[in-house]
Amino acid sequence: MTIILFIFVLLVCVLVHEWGHFIVAKKSGMLVEEFGFGIPPKLWSFKKGETKYSINALPIGGFVKIAGENGTEENVPYHRQFESKPWYIKSLVLVAGVIMNFVLAVVLFTIAQVIGLPGITPGGTPTVISVVESGAVQDAGIKVGDTITSISVGETLVPVLDTESIRTAIHSSDDPVTIVYAHAGKTLTKTITPKSNGDTRMIGVSIEPIGTVKEPFFSAIGSAWTQSVHLVGQIFSTIGMLVGGLFSGNGSVSGLMGPVGLAREVGTAATFGLTYLLAFTATISLNLAVLNILPFPALDGGRLVVVWGEALTGRKFSPSIVGIIHTVGFLLLIALMVVLTVGDIKKAL
């Protein structure tokens, strides 16, 4: 189920992004030769009008193939080609995907906030919101999203079921911890022994009272816009620190997440309900927007650099050289994806 959810979430984010390129290119008079989801090899395709629509084997991206985007094509009328359009039309086509991902995020955040998002609220249901890897709670099989009925340290019942109260109770006793909780509609009981970390005893869990927080429609739109702008800033800041660290020799990609890790996070988000999954999808859409606008070869931002460079210098760059640069950039991105996927698998083992 997690894999299906992951593919669906990625499908929505990628199709919205590529639809942005597609519709602006079409409205600008360009010939869109193919609209594809995933990275080839091709699994299935059909043609409607002048455009081929395809499903490809690797569901980690998508593309819109526009006539003339990699140099003039002899078999297509010049006025229908990307290359024939002024720089500002080309720029609009390239940024349209990013804009659509941002719009999608605002829409999804708005819907989630109107329906009601899970949030820490007084009187909410005590819920597991995070579990430490290899901690006592994870070893016992308790999952994120499970709701807690009671926790006892020895014979003493913990009066308030939140992280701080539980931590205090565990620290003041050497007794085992008994947790009564609900998982998948069943009430279960587990008795666990906290693990020691120096002088501290820990069970490796965060528990908070979770309830539903709703906003009126127009208020939700404003909150969704603010949240989206804030997240975009955070994503750029994180990327900036990563790049800066790489140049200084202190950078690492260990904190980044690949497809396997992202699929796991989608599954976790789904355990909190539909609205949380909507909000998580919005976050993925914003990450996709920021990633694509970066000035790196093969990405929308890298192609935008070429368009602006040609506009500023008044000369066309060699299509073959530009093509080689984008190909190298694409291969580097695939290599990074492989590295991140291996890292995800190691973390899961």
WOCOR-V948119 format. One record per backbone hydrogen bond with DSSP energy under -0.5 kcal/mol. NH is the residue of the N-H (numbers start at 1). CO is the residue of the C=O. E is the energy in kcal/mol with one decimal. If there is no record, write none. Layout:
nh->NH co->CO e->E
nh->NH co->CO e->E
This chain:
nh->5 co->1 e->-2.6
nh->6 co->2 e->-2.5
nh->7 co->3 e->-2.5
nh->8 co->4 e->-2.3
nh->9 co->5 e->-2.9
nh->10 co->6 e->-2.7
nh->11 co->7 e->-2.6
nh->12 co->8 e->-2.4
nh->13 co->9 e->-2.2
nh->14 co->10 e->-2.8
nh->15 co->11 e->-2.8
nh->16 co->12 e->-2.2
nh->17 co->13 e->-1.8
nh->18 co->14 e->-3.0
nh->19 co->15 e->-2.6
nh->20 co->16 e->-1.5
nh->21 co->17 e->-1.4
nh->22 co->18 e->-2.9
nh->23 co->19 e->-3.1
nh->24 co->20 e->-1.7
nh->25 co->21 e->-2.4
nh->26 co->22 e->-2.6
nh->27 co->23 e->-2.5
nh->28 co->24 e->-1.4
nh->29 co->26 e->-1.7
nh->30 co->25 e->-2.6
nh->31 co->80 e->-2.6
nh->32 co->30 e->-0.7
nh->33 co->31 e->-0.8
nh->33 co->65 e->-2.2
nh->34 co->65 e->-1.4
nh->35 co->52 e->-2.9
nh->36 co->63 e->-3.2
nh->37 co->54 e->-2.3
nh->38 co->61 e->-3.1
nh->39 co->58 e->-2.3
nh->43 co->55 e->-2.9
nh->44 co->55 e->-1.8
nh->46 co->53 e->-2.2
nh->48 co->51 e->-2.5
nh->51 co->48 e->-1.7
nh->52 co->33 e->-2.2
nh->53 co->46 e->-3.5
nh->54 co->35 e->-2.2
nh->55 co->44 e->-3.1
nh->56 co->37 e->-2.8
nh->57 co->41 e->-2.7
nh->58 co->39 e->-2.2
nh->59 co->57 e->-0.8
nh->60 co->58 e->-2.1
nh->63 co->36 e->-2.6
nh->65 co->34 e->-2.9
nh->66 co->64 e->-0.7
nh->67 co->31 e->-2.8
nh->69 co->66 e->-1.8
nh->70 co->71 e->-0.5
nh->71 co->68 e->-1.1
nh->76 co->73 e->-1.1
nh->80 co->77 e->-1.9
nh->81 co->78 e->-1.8
nh->82 co->67 e->-3.3
nh->84 co->81 e->-1.2
nh->85 co->82 e->-1.5
nh->89 co->86 e->-0.7
nh->90 co->86 e->-2.2
nh->91 co->87 e->-2.5
nh->92 co->88 e->-1.8
nh->93 co->89 e->-2.2
nh->94 co->90 e->-2.2
nh->95 co->91 e->-2.3
nh->96 co->92 e->-1.2
nh->97 co->93 e->-0.5
nh->99 co->95 e->-2.4
nh->100 co->96 e->-2.3
nh->101 co->97 e->-2.0
nh->102 co->98 e->-1.9
nh->103 co->99 e->-2.6
nh->104 co->100 e->-2.7
nh->105 co->101 e->-2.0
nh->106 co->102 e->-2.2
nh->107 co->103 e->-2.5
nh->108 co->104 e->-2.8
nh->109 co->105 e->-2.8
nh->110 co->106 e->-2.2
nh->111 co->107 e->-2.5
nh->112 co->108 e->-2.6
nh->113 co->109 e->-2.4
nh->114 co->110 e->-2.2
nh->115 co->111 e->-2.6
nh->116 co->112 e->-2.5
nh->117 co->213 e->-2.4
nh->119 co->211 e->-2.6
nh->121 co->119 e->-0.6
nh->121 co->209 e->-2.0
nh->124 co->121 e->-2.2
nh->125 co->210 e->-2.4
nh->127 co->208 e->-2.5
nh->128 co->146 e->-2.8
nh->129 co->127 e->-0.6
nh->129 co->206 e->-2.7
nh->130 co->206 e->-1.1
nh->132 co->204 e->-2.1
nh->135 co->132 e->-1.9
nh->137 co->203 e->-2.5
nh->139 co->135 e->-2.4
nh->140 co->136 e->-1.4
nh->141 co->138 e->-1.4
nh->142 co->137 e->-1.8
nh->145 co->128 e->-2.7
nh->146 co->143 e->-1.8
nh->147 co->182 e->-1.4
nh->148 co->126 e->-2.7
nh->149 co->180 e->-3.1
nh->150 co->180 e->-1.7
nh->152 co->178 e->-2.6
nh->153 co->156 e->-2.9
nh->154 co->152 e->-0.7
nh->154 co->176 e->-2.3
nh->156 co->153 e->-1.9
nh->157 co->155 e->-0.6
nh->158 co->151 e->-3.1
nh->162 co->160 e->-1.7
nh->163 co->207 e->-1.8
nh->166 co->162 e->-2.3
nh->167 co->163 e->-2.6
nh->168 co->164 e->-2.3
nh->169 co->165 e->-2.1
nh->170 co->166 e->-2.3
nh->171 co->167 e->-2.3
nh->172 co->168 e->-1.4
nh->173 co->170 e->-1.4
nh->177 co->192 e->-3.1
nh->178 co->152 e->-3.0
nh->179 co->177 e->-0.5
nh->179 co->190 e->-3.3
nh->180 co->150 e->-2.9
nh->181 co->179 e->-0.5
nh->181 co->188 e->-2.6
nh->182 co->147 e->-3.0
nh->183 co->186 e->-3.0
nh->186 co->183 e->-1.9
nh->188 co->181 e->-3.3
nh->188 co->186 e->-0.6
nh->190 co->179 e->-2.5
nh->192 co->177 e->-3.2
nh->192 co->190 e->-0.5
nh->194 co->192 e->-0.6
nh->195 co->202 e->-3.0
nh->197 co->200 e->-3.5
nh->199 co->197 e->-0.5
nh->200 co->197 e->-1.4
nh->202 co->195 e->-3.0
nh->206 co->130 e->-2.3
nh->208 co->127 e->-2.0
nh->210 co->125 e->-2.7
nh->210 co->208 e->-0.7
nh->211 co->119 e->-3.1
nh->213 co->117 e->-2.9
nh->213 co->211 e->-0.5
nh->214 co->212 e->-0.5
nh->215 co->113 e->-2.1
nh->220 co->216 e->-2.8
nh->221 co->217 e->-1.9
nh->222 co->218 e->-1.7
nh->223 co->219 e->-2.4
nh->224 co->220 e->-2.9
nh->225 co->221 e->-2.5
nh->226 co->222 e->-2.4
nh->227 co->223 e->-2.8
nh->228 co->224 e->-2.3
nh->229 co->225 e->-2.5
nh->230 co->226 e->-2.5
nh->231 co->227 e->-2.4
nh->232 co->228 e->-2.3
nh->233 co->229 e->-2.0
nh->234 co->230 e->-2.1
nh->235 co->231 e->-2.6
nh->236 co->232 e->-2.5
nh->237 co->233 e->-2.3
nh->238 co->234 e->-2.5
nh->239 co->235 e->-2.5
nh->240 co->236 e->-2.6
nh->241 co->237 e->-2.3
nh->242 co->238 e->-2.2
nh->243 co->239 e->-2.8
nh->244 co->240 e->-2.7
nh->245 co->241 e->-2.3
nh->246 co->242 e->-2.0
nh->247 co->243 e->-2.0
nh->248 co->244 e->-1.7
nh->249 co->245 e->-0.8
nh->250 co->245 e->-2.1
nh->251 co->245 e->-2.1
nh->256 co->253 e->-1.7
nh->258 co->340 e->-0.5
nh->262 co->258 e->-2.6
nh->263 co->259 e->-2.5
nh->264 co->260 e->-1.9
nh->265 co->261 e->-2.0
nh->266 co->262 e->-2.2
nh->267 co->263 e->-2.0
nh->268 co->264 e->-2.0
nh->269 co->265 e->-2.6
nh->270 co->266 e->-2.1
nh->271 co->267 e->-1.0
nh->271 co->268 e->-0.7
nh->272 co->268 e->-0.5
nh->272 co->269 e->-1.3
nh->273 co->270 e->-1.4
nh->277 co->273 e->-1.8
nh->278 co->274 e->-2.4
nh->279 co->275 e->-2.2
nh->280 co->276 e->-2.3
nh->281 co->277 e->-2.4
nh->282 co->278 e->-2.1
nh->283 co->279 e->-1.8
nh->284 co->280 e->-2.2
nh->285 co->281 e->-2.4
nh->286 co->282 e->-2.0
nh->287 co->283 e->-2.1
nh->288 co->284 e->-2.4
nh->289 co->285 e->-2.0
nh->290 co->286 e->-2.5
nh->291 co->287 e->-2.6
nh->292 co->288 e->-2.1
nh->293 co->289 e->-1.4
nh->294 co->290 e->-0.7
nh->294 co->291 e->-0.9
nh->296 co->294 e->-2.6
nh->299 co->296 e->-1.8
nh->301 co->292 e->-2.8
nh->302 co->294 e->-0.6
nh->302 co->296 e->-0.9
nh->303 co->299 e->-2.0
nh->304 co->300 e->-2.1
nh->305 co->301 e->-1.7
nh->306 co->302 e->-1.3
nh->307 co->303 e->-2.1
nh->308 co->304 e->-2.7
nh->309 co->305 e->-2.4
nh->310 co->306 e->-2.4
nh->311 co->307 e->-1.9
nh->312 co->308 e->-2.5
nh->313 co->309 e->-2.2
nh->314 co->310 e->-1.8
nh->315 co->310 e->-0.6
nh->322 co->318 e->-2.7
nh->323 co->319 e->-2.5
nh->324 co->320 e->-2.1
nh->325 co->321 e->-2.4
nh->326 co->322 e->-2.4
nh->327 co->323 e->-2.2
nh->328 co->324 e->-2.6
nh->329 co->325 e->-2.3
nh->330 co->326 e->-2.5
nh->331 co->327 e->-2.4
nh->332 co->328 e->-2.3
nh->333 co->329 e->-2.1
nh->334 co->330 e->-2.2
nh->335 co->331 e->-2.4
nh->336 co->332 e->-2.4
nh->337 co->333 e->-2.3
nh->338 co->334 e->-2.2
nh->339 co->335 e->-2.4
nh->340 co->336 e->-2.7
nh->341 co->337 e->-2.3
nh->342 co->338 e->-2.4
nh->343 co->339 e->-2.2
nh->344 co->340 e->-2.5
nh->345 co->341 e->-2.3
nh->346 co->342 e->-2.3
nh->347 co->343 e->-2.1
nh->348 co->344 e->-1.8
nh->349 co->345 e->-1.2
